């Protein structure tokens, strides 16, 4: 197990998933003094940005579908023969 901060920082550059596993172990064991805070904070910030971006994308998609649905309802009677053709 990696227990030095410098080793953990190197691990972050070499093997992200192993760094993640080791960081989770340290957190679970409440070994906060051994955490690689710099990279952990960076990852949490990136996760927050990613989640926000995903939510924005889903909201945009929902609005697009609602607009299409509204348009379809309003135009169905006027254009149904044309659209069938």
PyMOL Python script that loads the backbone (N, CA, C, O; Angstrom):
from pymol import cmd

cmd.read_pdbstr("""\
ATOM      1  N   UNK A   1       0.839  -1.191   0.000  1.00  0.00           N
ATOM      2  CA  UNK A   1       0.000   0.000   0.000  1.00  0.00           C
ATOM      3  C   UNK A   1       0.878   1.246   0.000  1.00  0.00           C
ATOM      4  O   UNK A   1       1.923   1.300   0.648  1.00  0.00           O
ATOM      5  N   UNK A   2       0.430   2.217  -0.729  1.00  0.00           N
ATOM      6  CA  UNK A   2       1.156   3.482  -0.806  1.00  0.00           C
ATOM      7  C   UNK A   2       0.790   4.294   0.417  1.00  0.00           C
ATOM      8  O   UNK A   2      -0.395   4.514   0.667  1.00  0.00           O
ATOM      9  N   UNK A   3       1.779   4.755   1.201  1.00  0.00           N
ATOM     10  CA  UNK A   3       1.435   5.562   2.366  1.00  0.00           C
ATOM     11  C   UNK A   3       2.159   6.896   2.418  1.00  0.00           C
ATOM     12  O   UNK A   3       2.035   7.602   3.419  1.00  0.00           O
ATOM     13  N   UNK A   4       2.883   7.263   1.424  1.00  0.00           N
ATOM     14  CA  UNK A   4       3.518   8.575   1.424  1.00  0.00           C
ATOM     15  C   UNK A   4       2.845   9.444   0.372  1.00  0.00           C
ATOM     16  O   UNK A   4       2.481   8.977  -0.707  1.00  0.00           O
ATOM     17  N   UNK A   5       2.692  10.706   0.711  1.00  0.00           N
ATOM     18  CA  UNK A   5       2.023  11.636  -0.202  1.00  0.00           C
ATOM     19  C   UNK A   5       2.775  11.731  -1.530  1.00  0.00           C
ATOM     20  O   UNK A   5       2.150  11.756  -2.591  1.00  0.00           O
ATOM     21  N   UNK A   6       4.100  11.785  -1.485  1.00  0.00           N
ATOM     22  CA  UNK A   6       4.870  11.903  -2.725  1.00  0.00           C
ATOM     23  C   UNK A   6       4.678  10.674  -3.600  1.00  0.00           C
ATOM     24  O   UNK A   6       4.576  10.795  -4.821  1.00  0.00           O
ATOM     25  N   UNK A   7       4.625   9.485  -2.989  1.00  0.00           N
ATOM     26  CA  UNK A   7       4.384   8.262  -3.742  1.00  0.00           C
ATOM     27  C   UNK A   7       2.993   8.299  -4.374  1.00  0.00           C
ATOM     28  O   UNK A   7       2.812   7.870  -5.514  1.00  0.00           O
ATOM     29  N   UNK A   8       2.029   8.805  -3.644  1.00  0.00           N
ATOM     30  CA  UNK A   8       0.665   8.887  -4.144  1.00  0.00           C
ATOM     31  C   UNK A   8       0.579   9.876  -5.309  1.00  0.00           C
ATOM     32  O   UNK A   8      -0.149   9.640  -6.273  1.00  0.00           O
ATOM     33  N   UNK A   9       1.320  10.978  -5.220  1.00  0.00           N
ATOM     34  CA  UNK A   9       1.339  11.957  -6.318  1.00  0.00           C
ATOM     35  C   UNK A   9       1.949  11.342  -7.571  1.00  0.00           C
ATOM     36  O   UNK A   9       1.458  11.569  -8.676  1.00  0.00           O
ATOM     37  N   UNK A  10       3.008  10.573  -7.407  1.00  0.00           N
ATOM     38  CA  UNK A  10       3.601   9.885  -8.548  1.00  0.00           C
ATOM     39  C   UNK A  10       2.637   8.848  -9.124  1.00  0.00           C
ATOM     40  O   UNK A  10       2.532   8.694 -10.341  1.00  0.00           O
ATOM     41  N   UNK A  11       1.955   8.159  -8.261  1.00  0.00           N
ATOM     42  CA  UNK A  11       0.992   7.154  -8.690  1.00  0.00           C
ATOM     43  C   UNK A  11      -0.120   7.793  -9.519  1.00  0.00           C
ATOM     44  O   UNK A  11      -0.594   7.195 -10.485  1.00  0.00           O
ATOM     45  N   UNK A  12      -0.536   8.995  -9.151  1.00  0.00           N
ATOM     46  CA  UNK A  12      -1.569   9.712  -9.891  1.00  0.00           C
ATOM     47  C   UNK A  12      -1.153   9.888 -11.350  1.00  0.00           C
ATOM     48  O   UNK A  12      -1.971   9.740 -12.258  1.00  0.00           O
ATOM     49  N   UNK A  13       0.114  10.201 -11.567  1.00  0.00           N
ATOM     50  CA  UNK A  13       0.624  10.402 -12.928  1.00  0.00           C
ATOM     51  C   UNK A  13       0.799   9.090 -13.674  1.00  0.00           C
ATOM     52  O   UNK A  13       0.661   9.055 -14.897  1.00  0.00           O
ATOM     53  N   UNK A  14       1.099   8.020 -12.969  1.00  0.00           N
ATOM     54  CA  UNK A  14       1.431   6.747 -13.615  1.00  0.00           C
ATOM     55  C   UNK A  14       0.236   5.805 -13.769  1.00  0.00           C
ATOM     56  O   UNK A  14       0.109   5.127 -14.788  1.00  0.00           O
ATOM     57  N   UNK A  15      -0.630   5.761 -12.774  1.00  0.00           N
ATOM     58  CA  UNK A  15      -1.751   4.815 -12.801  1.00  0.00           C
ATOM     59  C   UNK A  15      -2.941   5.421 -12.064  1.00  0.00           C
ATOM     60  O   UNK A  15      -3.096   5.247 -10.856  1.00  0.00           O
ATOM     61  N   UNK A  16      -3.769   6.128 -12.810  1.00  0.00           N
ATOM     62  CA  UNK A  16      -4.877   6.867 -12.215  1.00  0.00           C
ATOM     63  C   UNK A  16      -5.802   5.958 -11.394  1.00  0.00           C
ATOM     64  O   UNK A  16      -6.194   6.316 -10.284  1.00  0.00           O
ATOM     65  N   UNK A  17      -6.145   4.803 -11.930  1.00  0.00           N
ATOM     66  CA  UNK A  17      -7.102   3.945 -11.233  1.00  0.00           C
ATOM     67  C   UNK A  17      -6.528   3.354  -9.949  1.00  0.00           C
ATOM     68  O   UNK A  17      -7.255   3.169  -8.973  1.00  0.00           O
ATOM     69  N   UNK A  18      -5.247   3.059  -9.943  1.00  0.00           N
ATOM     70  CA  UNK A  18      -4.610   2.607  -8.704  1.00  0.00           C
ATOM     71  C   UNK A  18      -4.562   3.765  -7.706  1.00  0.00           C
ATOM     72  O   UNK A  18      -4.800   3.568  -6.514  1.00  0.00           O
ATOM     73  N   UNK A  19      -4.253   4.971  -8.189  1.00  0.00           N
ATOM     74  CA  UNK A  19      -4.283   6.159  -7.320  1.00  0.00           C
ATOM     75  C   UNK A  19      -5.662   6.320  -6.698  1.00  0.00           C
ATOM     76  O   UNK A  19      -5.779   6.608  -5.507  1.00  0.00           O
ATOM     77  N   UNK A  20      -6.705   6.135  -7.501  1.00  0.00           N
ATOM     78  CA  UNK A  20      -8.072   6.259  -7.015  1.00  0.00           C
ATOM     79  C   UNK A  20      -8.371   5.208  -5.946  1.00  0.00           C
ATOM     80  O   UNK A  20      -8.951   5.525  -4.908  1.00  0.00           O
ATOM     81  N   UNK A  21      -7.977   3.965  -6.197  1.00  0.00           N
ATOM     82  CA  UNK A  21      -8.185   2.898  -5.208  1.00  0.00           C
ATOM     83  C   UNK A  21      -7.478   3.215  -3.896  1.00  0.00           C
ATOM     84  O   UNK A  21      -8.051   3.062  -2.818  1.00  0.00           O
ATOM     85  N   UNK A  22      -6.232   3.657  -3.997  1.00  0.00           N
ATOM     86  CA  UNK A  22      -5.454   3.977  -2.794  1.00  0.00           C
ATOM     87  C   UNK A  22      -6.053   5.165  -2.046  1.00  0.00           C
ATOM     88  O   UNK A  22      -6.080   5.175  -0.816  1.00  0.00           O
ATOM     89  N   UNK A  23      -6.529   6.157  -2.780  1.00  0.00           N
ATOM     90  CA  UNK A  23      -7.142   7.327  -2.160  1.00  0.00           C
ATOM     91  C   UNK A  23      -8.418   6.925  -1.424  1.00  0.00           C
ATOM     92  O   UNK A  23      -8.676   7.400  -0.318  1.00  0.00           O
ATOM     93  N   UNK A  24      -9.200   6.065  -2.026  1.00  0.00           N
ATOM     94  CA  UNK A  24     -10.427   5.576  -1.375  1.00  0.00           C
ATOM     95  C   UNK A  24     -10.084   4.804  -0.105  1.00  0.00           C
ATOM     96  O   UNK A  24     -10.751   4.962   0.917  1.00  0.00           O
ATOM     97  N   UNK A  25      -9.047   3.973  -0.166  1.00  0.00           N
ATOM     98  CA  UNK A  25      -8.620   3.233   1.035  1.00  0.00           C
ATOM     99  C   UNK A  25      -8.222   4.196   2.153  1.00  0.00           C
ATOM    100  O   UNK A  25      -8.606   4.021   3.309  1.00  0.00           O
ATOM    101  N   UNK A  26      -7.446   5.213   1.787  1.00  0.00           N
ATOM    102  CA  UNK A  26      -7.013   6.186   2.786  1.00  0.00           C
ATOM    103  C   UNK A  26      -8.215   6.909   3.399  1.00  0.00           C
ATOM    104  O   UNK A  26      -8.263   7.118   4.612  1.00  0.00           O
ATOM    105  N   UNK A  27      -9.164   7.281   2.581  1.00  0.00           N
ATOM    106  CA  UNK A  27     -10.362   7.952   3.091  1.00  0.00           C
ATOM    107  C   UNK A  27     -11.169   7.029   3.997  1.00  0.00           C
ATOM    108  O   UNK A  27     -11.616   7.440   5.068  1.00  0.00           O
ATOM    109  N   UNK A  28     -11.352   5.790   3.569  1.00  0.00           N
ATOM    110  CA  UNK A  28     -12.094   4.825   4.391  1.00  0.00           C
ATOM    111  C   UNK A  28     -11.430   4.571   5.737  1.00  0.00           C
ATOM    112  O   UNK A  28     -12.102   4.364   6.747  1.00  0.00           O
ATOM    113  N   UNK A  29     -10.102   4.591   5.736  1.00  0.00           N
ATOM    114  CA  UNK A  29      -9.350   4.350   6.975  1.00  0.00           C
ATOM    115  C   UNK A  29      -9.077   5.635   7.747  1.00  0.00           C
ATOM    116  O   UNK A  29      -8.379   5.623   8.760  1.00  0.00           O
ATOM    117  N   UNK A  30      -9.627   6.732   7.265  1.00  0.00           N
ATOM    118  CA  UNK A  30      -9.471   8.043   7.908  1.00  0.00           C
ATOM    119  C   UNK A  30      -8.002   8.437   8.063  1.00  0.00           C
ATOM    120  O   UNK A  30      -7.619   9.083   9.039  1.00  0.00           O
ATOM    121  N   UNK A  31      -7.185   8.035   7.082  1.00  0.00           N
ATOM    122  CA  UNK A  31      -5.765   8.388   7.078  1.00  0.00           C
ATOM    123  C   UNK A  31      -5.576   9.670   6.259  1.00  0.00           C
ATOM    124  O   UNK A  31      -4.913   9.675   5.221  1.00  0.00           O
ATOM    125  N   UNK A  32      -6.163  10.723   6.743  1.00  0.00           N
ATOM    126  CA  UNK A  32      -6.211  11.972   5.999  1.00  0.00           C
ATOM    127  C   UNK A  32      -4.838  12.609   5.814  1.00  0.00           C
ATOM    128  O   UNK A  32      -4.617  13.340   4.848  1.00  0.00           O
ATOM    129  N   UNK A  33      -3.929  12.341   6.719  1.00  0.00           N
ATOM    130  CA  UNK A  33      -2.592  12.936   6.628  1.00  0.00           C
ATOM    131  C   UNK A  33      -1.810  12.398   5.432  1.00  0.00           C
ATOM    132  O   UNK A  33      -0.826  13.014   5.021  1.00  0.00           O
ATOM    133  N   UNK A  34      -2.221  11.268   4.867  1.00  0.00           N
ATOM    134  CA  UNK A  34      -1.505  10.657   3.749  1.00  0.00           C
ATOM    135  C   UNK A  34      -2.141  10.950   2.389  1.00  0.00           C
ATOM    136  O   UNK A  34      -1.655  10.475   1.362  1.00  0.00           O
ATOM    137  N   UNK A  35      -3.211  11.718   2.377  1.00  0.00           N
ATOM    138  CA  UNK A  35      -3.912  11.995   1.132  1.00  0.00           C
ATOM    139  C   UNK A  35      -3.117  12.918   0.220  1.00  0.00           C
ATOM    140  O   UNK A  35      -2.348  13.762   0.680  1.00  0.00           O
ATOM    141  N   UNK A  36      -3.313  12.746  -1.044  1.00  0.00           N
ATOM    142  CA  UNK A  36      -2.777  13.634  -2.075  1.00  0.00           C
ATOM    143  C   UNK A  36      -3.857  14.684  -2.328  1.00  0.00           C
ATOM    144  O   UNK A  36      -4.626  14.586  -3.284  1.00  0.00           O
ATOM    145  N   UNK A  37      -3.900  15.689  -1.454  1.00  0.00           N
ATOM    146  CA  UNK A  37      -4.973  16.684  -1.490  1.00  0.00           C
ATOM    147  C   UNK A  37      -5.023  17.442  -2.804  1.00  0.00           C
ATOM    148  O   UNK A  37      -6.108  17.712  -3.320  1.00  0.00           O
ATOM    149  N   UNK A  38      -3.878  17.787  -3.349  1.00  0.00           N
ATOM    150  CA  UNK A  38      -3.840  18.592  -4.574  1.00  0.00           C
ATOM    151  C   UNK A  38      -4.590  17.905  -5.714  1.00  0.00           C
ATOM    152  O   UNK A  38      -5.460  18.507  -6.343  1.00  0.00           O
ATOM    153  N   UNK A  39      -4.253  16.655  -5.975  1.00  0.00           N
ATOM    154  CA  UNK A  39      -4.908  15.932  -7.061  1.00  0.00           C
ATOM    155  C   UNK A  39      -6.340  15.535  -6.704  1.00  0.00           C
ATOM    156  O   UNK A  39      -7.199  15.482  -7.584  1.00  0.00           O
ATOM    157  N   UNK A  40      -6.606  15.258  -5.443  1.00  0.00           N
ATOM    158  CA  UNK A  40      -7.959  14.924  -5.015  1.00  0.00           C
ATOM    159  C   UNK A  40      -8.896  16.112  -5.231  1.00  0.00           C
ATOM    160  O   UNK A  40     -10.010  15.942  -5.727  1.00  0.00           O
ATOM    161  N   UNK A  41      -8.456  17.296  -4.868  1.00  0.00           N
ATOM    162  CA  UNK A  41      -9.264  18.506  -5.070  1.00  0.00           C
ATOM    163  C   UNK A  41      -9.487  18.734  -6.561  1.00  0.00           C
ATOM    164  O   UNK A  41     -10.596  19.058  -6.984  1.00  0.00           O
ATOM    165  N   UNK A  42      -8.443  18.566  -7.348  1.00  0.00           N
ATOM    166  CA  UNK A  42      -8.563  18.734  -8.800  1.00  0.00           C
ATOM    167  C   UNK A  42      -9.598  17.767  -9.385  1.00  0.00           C
ATOM    168  O   UNK A  42     -10.406  18.154 -10.229  1.00  0.00           O
ATOM    169  N   UNK A  43      -9.569  16.523  -8.938  1.00  0.00           N
ATOM    170  CA  UNK A  43     -10.528  15.526  -9.431  1.00  0.00           C
ATOM    171  C   UNK A  43     -11.958  15.848  -9.007  1.00  0.00           C
ATOM    172  O   UNK A  43     -12.894  15.673  -9.787  1.00  0.00           O
ATOM    173  N   UNK A  44     -12.127  16.313  -7.784  1.00  0.00           N
ATOM    174  CA  UNK A  44     -13.472  16.665  -7.311  1.00  0.00           C
ATOM    175  C   UNK A  44     -14.026  17.866  -8.074  1.00  0.00           C
ATOM    176  O   UNK A  44     -15.213  17.906  -8.398  1.00  0.00           O
ATOM    177  N   UNK A  45     -13.171  18.836  -8.359  1.00  0.00           N
ATOM    178  CA  UNK A  45     -13.610  19.985  -9.146  1.00  0.00           C
ATOM    179  C   UNK A  45     -14.005  19.560 -10.554  1.00  0.00           C
ATOM    180  O   UNK A  45     -15.018  20.018 -11.083  1.00  0.00           O
ATOM    181  N   UNK A  46     -13.204  18.684 -11.161  1.00  0.00           N
ATOM    182  CA  UNK A  46     -13.511  18.190 -12.510  1.00  0.00           C
ATOM    183  C   UNK A  46     -14.812  17.401 -12.512  1.00  0.00           C
ATOM    184  O   UNK A  46     -15.606  17.513 -13.446  1.00  0.00           O
ATOM    185  N   UNK A  47     -15.032  16.611 -11.480  1.00  0.00           N
ATOM    186  CA  UNK A  47     -16.274  15.851 -11.365  1.00  0.00           C
ATOM    187  C   UNK A  47     -17.467  16.787 -11.281  1.00  0.00           C
ATOM    188  O   UNK A  47     -18.496  16.549 -11.914  1.00  0.00           O
ATOM    189  N   UNK A  48     -17.331  17.842 -10.505  1.00  0.00           N
ATOM    190  CA  UNK A  48     -18.404  18.828 -10.389  1.00  0.00           C
ATOM    191  C   UNK A  48     -18.717  19.486 -11.721  1.00  0.00           C
ATOM    192  O   UNK A  48     -19.883  19.660 -12.075  1.00  0.00           O
ATOM    193  N   UNK A  49     -17.672  19.852 -12.463  1.00  0.00           N
ATOM    194  CA  UNK A  49     -17.876  20.459 -13.788  1.00  0.00           C
ATOM    195  C   UNK A  49     -18.540  19.474 -14.740  1.00  0.00           C
ATOM    196  O   UNK A  49     -19.433  19.841 -15.503  1.00  0.00           O
ATOM    197  N   UNK A  50     -18.104  18.239 -14.692  1.00  0.00           N
ATOM    198  CA  UNK A  50     -18.662  17.203 -15.562  1.00  0.00           C
ATOM    199  C   UNK A  50     -20.139  16.967 -15.268  1.00  0.00           C
ATOM    200  O   UNK A  50     -20.955  16.864 -16.184  1.00  0.00           O
ATOM    201  N   UNK A  51     -20.474  16.883 -13.987  1.00  0.00           N
ATOM    202  CA  UNK A  51     -21.873  16.675 -13.599  1.00  0.00           C
ATOM    203  C   UNK A  51     -22.734  17.862 -14.030  1.00  0.00           C
ATOM    204  O   UNK A  51     -23.842  17.676 -14.532  1.00  0.00           O
ATOM    205  N   UNK A  52     -22.235  19.060 -13.838  1.00  0.00           N
ATOM    206  CA  UNK A  52     -22.985  20.256 -14.229  1.00  0.00           C
ATOM    207  C   UNK A  52     -23.208  20.268 -15.733  1.00  0.00           C
ATOM    208  O   UNK A  52     -24.304  20.584 -16.196  1.00  0.00           O
ATOM    209  N   UNK A  53     -22.195  19.933 -16.485  1.00  0.00           N
ATOM    210  CA  UNK A  53     -22.301  19.895 -17.939  1.00  0.00           C
ATOM    211  C   UNK A  53     -23.309  18.847 -18.385  1.00  0.00           C
ATOM    212  O   UNK A  53     -24.080  19.089 -19.313  1.00  0.00           O
ATOM    213  N   UNK A  54     -23.314  17.692 -17.741  1.00  0.00           N
ATOM    214  CA  UNK A  54     -24.268  16.631 -18.085  1.00  0.00           C
ATOM    215  C   UNK A  54     -25.694  17.081 -17.816  1.00  0.00           C
ATOM    216  O   UNK A  54     -26.589  16.845 -18.627  1.00  0.00           O
ATOM    217  N   UNK A  55     -25.905  17.724 -16.687  1.00  0.00           N
ATOM    218  CA  UNK A  55     -27.247  18.220 -16.351  1.00  0.00           C
ATOM    219  C   UNK A  55     -27.688  19.258 -17.378  1.00  0.00           C
ATOM    220  O   UNK A  55     -28.827  19.222 -17.843  1.00  0.00           O
ATOM    221  N   UNK A  56     -26.798  20.179 -17.733  1.00  0.00           N
ATOM    222  CA  UNK A  56     -27.135  21.195 -18.733  1.00  0.00           C
ATOM    223  C   UNK A  56     -27.506  20.547 -20.065  1.00  0.00           C
ATOM    224  O   UNK A  56     -28.448  20.983 -20.726  1.00  0.00           O
ATOM    225  N   UNK A  57     -26.771  19.513 -20.459  1.00  0.00           N
ATOM    226  CA  UNK A  57     -27.062  18.817 -21.713  1.00  0.00           C
ATOM    227  C   UNK A  57     -28.427  18.139 -21.667  1.00  0.00           C
ATOM    228  O   UNK A  57     -29.184  18.207 -22.636  1.00  0.00           O
ATOM    229  N   UNK A  58     -28.747  17.489 -20.557  1.00  0.00           N
ATOM    230  CA  UNK A  58     -30.042  16.830 -20.425  1.00  0.00           C
ATOM    231  C   UNK A  58     -31.186  17.838 -20.433  1.00  0.00           C
ATOM    232  O   UNK A  58     -32.222  17.593 -21.051  1.00  0.00           O
ATOM    233  N   UNK A  59     -31.008  18.960 -19.758  1.00  0.00           N
ATOM    234  CA  UNK A  59     -32.054  19.988 -19.739  1.00  0.00           C
ATOM    235  C   UNK A  59     -32.276  20.525 -21.151  1.00  0.00           C
ATOM    236  O   UNK A  59     -33.419  20.713 -21.566  1.00  0.00           O
ATOM    237  N   UNK A  60     -31.208  20.769 -21.883  1.00  0.00           N
ATOM    238  CA  UNK A  60     -31.318  21.237 -23.263  1.00  0.00           C
ATOM    239  C   UNK A  60     -32.071  20.217 -24.119  1.00  0.00           C
ATOM    240  O   UNK A  60     -32.942  20.585 -24.908  1.00  0.00           O
ATOM    241  N   UNK A  61     -31.737  18.950 -23.962  1.00  0.00           N
ATOM    242  CA  UNK A  61     -32.405  17.895 -24.715  1.00  0.00           C
ATOM    243  C   UNK A  61     -33.894  17.812 -24.376  1.00  0.00           C
ATOM    244  O   UNK A  61     -34.726  17.644 -25.267  1.00  0.00           O
ATOM    245  N   UNK A  62     -34.220  17.928 -23.116  1.00  0.00           N
ATOM    246  CA  UNK A  62     -35.630  17.900 -22.692  1.00  0.00           C
ATOM    247  C   UNK A  62     -36.386  19.078 -23.307  1.00  0.00           C
ATOM    248  O   UNK A  62     -37.498  18.906 -23.807  1.00  0.00           O
ATOM    249  N   UNK A  63     -35.796  20.262 -23.274  1.00  0.00           N
ATOM    250  CA  UNK A  63     -36.445  21.443 -23.858  1.00  0.00           C
ATOM    251  C   UNK A  63     -36.651  21.245 -25.360  1.00  0.00           C
ATOM    252  O   UNK A  63     -37.708  21.583 -25.893  1.00  0.00           O
ATOM    253  N   UNK A  64     -35.650  20.705 -26.033  1.00  0.00           N
ATOM    254  CA  UNK A  64     -35.781  20.450 -27.465  1.00  0.00           C
ATOM    255  C   UNK A  64     -36.942  19.494 -27.749  1.00  0.00           C
ATOM    256  O   UNK A  64     -37.739  19.729 -28.657  1.00  0.00           O
ATOM    257  N   UNK A  65     -37.029  18.426 -26.975  1.00  0.00           N
ATOM    258  CA  UNK A  65     -38.102  17.451 -27.178  1.00  0.00           C
ATOM    259  C   UNK A  65     -39.468  18.054 -26.862  1.00  0.00           C
ATOM    260  O   UNK A  65     -40.444  17.777 -27.560  1.00  0.00           O
ATOM    261  N   UNK A  66     -39.543  18.860 -25.838  1.00  0.00           N
ATOM    262  CA  UNK A  66     -40.818  19.514 -25.518  1.00  0.00           C
ATOM    263  C   UNK A  66     -41.245  20.466 -26.625  1.00  0.00           C
ATOM    264  O   UNK A  66     -42.425  20.531 -26.972  1.00  0.00           O
ATOM    265  N   UNK A  67     -40.290  21.202 -27.178  1.00  0.00           N
ATOM    266  CA  UNK A  67     -40.611  22.096 -28.284  1.00  0.00           C
ATOM    267  C   UNK A  67     -41.066  21.318 -29.515  1.00  0.00           C
ATOM    268  O   UNK A  67     -42.026  21.703 -30.182  1.00  0.00           O
ATOM    269  N   UNK A  68     -40.376  20.232 -29.807  1.00  0.00           N
ATOM    270  CA  UNK A  68     -40.793  19.395 -30.942  1.00  0.00           C
ATOM    271  C   UNK A  68     -42.180  18.814 -30.718  1.00  0.00           C
ATOM    272  O   UNK A  68     -43.002  18.783 -31.634  1.00  0.00           O
ATOM    273  N   UNK A  69     -42.435  18.358 -29.511  1.00  0.00           N
ATOM    274  CA  UNK A  69     -43.743  17.799 -29.187  1.00  0.00           C
ATOM    275  C   UNK A  69     -44.827  18.868 -29.325  1.00  0.00           C
ATOM    276  O   UNK A  69     -45.889  18.600 -29.887  1.00  0.00           O
ATOM    277  N   UNK A  70     -44.574  20.062 -28.824  1.00  0.00           N
ATOM    278  CA  UNK A  70     -45.549  21.149 -28.923  1.00  0.00           C
ATOM    279  C   UNK A  70     -45.798  21.483 -30.391  1.00  0.00           C
ATOM    280  O   UNK A  70     -46.944  21.670 -30.799  1.00  0.00           O
ATOM    281  N   UNK A  71     -44.736  21.560 -31.181  1.00  0.00           N
ATOM    282  CA  UNK A  71     -44.886  21.867 -32.591  1.00  0.00           C
ATOM    283  C   UNK A  71     -45.712  20.784 -33.277  1.00  0.00           C
ATOM    284  O   UNK A  71     -46.604  21.088 -34.069  1.00  0.00           O
ATOM    285  N   UNK A  72     -45.421  19.540 -32.977  1.00  0.00           N
ATOM    286  CA  UNK A  72     -46.157  18.419 -33.578  1.00  0.00           C
ATOM    287  C   UNK A  72     -47.638  18.519 -33.240  1.00  0.00           C
ATOM    288  O   UNK A  72     -48.476  18.329 -34.121  1.00  0.00           O
ATOM    289  N   UNK A  73     -47.977  18.807 -32.010  1.00  0.00           N
ATOM    290  CA  UNK A  73     -49.382  18.911 -31.609  1.00  0.00           C
ATOM    291  C   UNK A  73     -50.083  20.056 -32.338  1.00  0.00           C
ATOM    292  O   UNK A  73     -51.228  19.908 -32.765  1.00  0.00           O
ATOM    293  N   UNK A  74     -49.410  21.184 -32.483  1.00  0.00           N
ATOM    294  CA  UNK A  74     -50.016  22.348 -33.130  1.00  0.00           C
ATOM    295  C   UNK A  74     -50.149  22.161 -34.639  1.00  0.00           C
ATOM    296  O   UNK A  74     -51.104  22.650 -35.243  1.00  0.00           O
ATOM    297  N   UNK A  75     -49.214  21.470 -35.239  1.00  0.00           N
ATOM    298  CA  UNK A  75     -49.186  21.346 -36.690  1.00  0.00           C
ATOM    299  C   UNK A  75     -49.772  20.040 -37.222  1.00  0.00           C
ATOM    300  O   UNK A  75     -49.914  19.875 -38.433  1.00  0.00           O
ATOM    301  N   UNK A  76     -50.110  19.123 -36.339  1.00  0.00           N
ATOM    302  CA  UNK A  76     -50.587  17.818 -36.792  1.00  0.00           C
ATOM    303  C   UNK A  76     -51.804  17.950 -37.695  1.00  0.00           C
ATOM    304  O   UNK A  76     -51.829  17.368 -38.780  1.00  0.00           O
ATOM    305  N   UNK A  77     -52.807  18.699 -37.273  1.00  0.00           N
ATOM    306  CA  UNK A  77     -54.034  18.796 -38.056  1.00  0.00           C
ATOM    307  C   UNK A  77     -53.789  19.490 -39.398  1.00  0.00           C
ATOM    308  O   UNK A  77     -54.411  19.140 -40.401  1.00  0.00           O
ATOM    309  N   UNK A  78     -52.898  20.459 -39.417  1.00  0.00           N
ATOM    310  CA  UNK A  78     -52.626  21.185 -40.667  1.00  0.00           C
ATOM    311  C   UNK A  78     -51.772  20.393 -41.652  1.00  0.00           C
ATOM    312  O   UNK A  78     -51.918  20.554 -42.864  1.00  0.00           O
ATOM    313  N   UNK A  79     -50.907  19.563 -41.159  1.00  0.00           N
ATOM    314  CA  UNK A  79     -49.904  18.919 -42.021  1.00  0.00           C
ATOM    315  C   UNK A  79     -49.973  17.399 -42.049  1.00  0.00           C
ATOM    316  O   UNK A  79     -49.101  16.768 -42.647  1.00  0.00           O
ATOM    317  N   UNK A  80     -50.960  16.798 -41.436  1.00  0.00           N
ATOM    318  CA  UNK A  80     -50.961  15.340 -41.324  1.00  0.00           C
ATOM    319  C   UNK A  80     -50.971  14.660 -42.690  1.00  0.00           C
ATOM    320  O   UNK A  80     -50.278  13.660 -42.878  1.00  0.00           O
ATOM    321  N   UNK A  81     -51.743  15.181 -43.649  1.00  0.00           N
ATOM    322  CA  UNK A  81     -51.777  14.555 -44.981  1.00  0.00           C
ATOM    323  C   UNK A  81     -50.406  14.678 -45.662  1.00  0.00           C
ATOM    324  O   UNK A  81     -49.903  13.727 -46.260  1.00  0.00           O
ATOM    325  N   UNK A  82     -49.829  15.858 -45.554  1.00  0.00           N
ATOM    326  CA  UNK A  82     -48.508  16.073 -46.163  1.00  0.00           C
ATOM    327  C   UNK A  82     -47.462  15.154 -45.535  1.00  0.00           C
ATOM    328  O   UNK A  82     -46.665  14.550 -46.252  1.00  0.00           O
ATOM    329  N   UNK A  83     -47.454  15.038 -44.183  1.00  0.00           N
ATOM    330  CA  UNK A  83     -46.468  14.206 -43.500  1.00  0.00           C
ATOM    331  C   UNK A  83     -46.688  12.729 -43.801  1.00  0.00           C
ATOM    332  O   UNK A  83     -45.725  11.965 -43.875  1.00  0.00           O
ATOM    333  N   UNK A  84     -47.940  12.317 -43.975  1.00  0.00           N
ATOM    334  CA  UNK A  84     -48.189  10.911 -44.341  1.00  0.00           C
ATOM    335  C   UNK A  84     -47.637  10.610 -45.720  1.00  0.00           C
ATOM    336  O   UNK A  84     -47.091   9.536 -45.973  1.00  0.00           O
ATOM    337  N   UNK A  85     -47.792  11.588 -46.609  1.00  0.00           N
ATOM    338  CA  UNK A  85     -47.311  11.409 -47.982  1.00  0.00           C
ATOM    339  C   UNK A  85     -45.814  11.340 -48.028  1.00  0.00           C
ATOM    340  O   UNK A  85     -45.235  11.191 -49.104  1.00  0.00           O
TER     341      UNK A  85
END
""", "prot")
cmd.dss("prot")
cmd.show_as("cartoon", "prot")
cmd.util.cbc("prot")
cmd.orient("prot")
